Amino acid sequence: MFLGLSSSLYSGAGHNSTTAIVLSDNLGQNAPIVVIDTRSVWITAYSSTPEETDDTPFITASGSTVRDGIVATNLLPFGTKIQIPELFGDKVFVVEDRMHERKGNNVDIWMSTKSQALKFGIAYSKIQILKEVDLGTNQGI
């Protein structure tokens, strides 16, 4: 199933957003999600260590507790769902943390240990920005 979406529906849209594809959501959500934008960014990883965070290393900038699937970025609003298909397949991540202001074109993935984050390193990859859509009422379209 394909849904045509205008890039004006999302304030950050405009890069390669023409048609959205319905995807399944691995976060337990019932609403289908669609790709509304694609961007190329630097992907890094971080963990809950004092040298990588502030004085509350297990609390994100949005106030949630860190967990698998959390990302930090300054590019997108809190709650935005993304995928990084080249590196993580269909896994869905949620923006719940921020990075230092000098990091303008980056997404930082939370990992449970510093060794995992160091092993991941850095990659330049495309992210897909997702939006939930209620197909019955066309909400979100």
FENURHU-V311361 format. One record per helix or strand. SS is the DSSP state (h for helix, s for strand). FROM is the first residue (numbers start at 1). LEN is the number of residues. If there is no record, write none. Layout:
BEGIN
ss = [SS,SS]
from = [FROM,FROM]
len = [LEN,LEN]
END
This chain:
BEGIN
ss = [s,h,s,s,s,s,s,s,h,s,s,h,s,s]
from = [2,7,19,32,59,65,70,81,85,92,106,114,123,139]
len = [3,3,5,15,1,1,3,3,4,6,5,7,12,1]
END
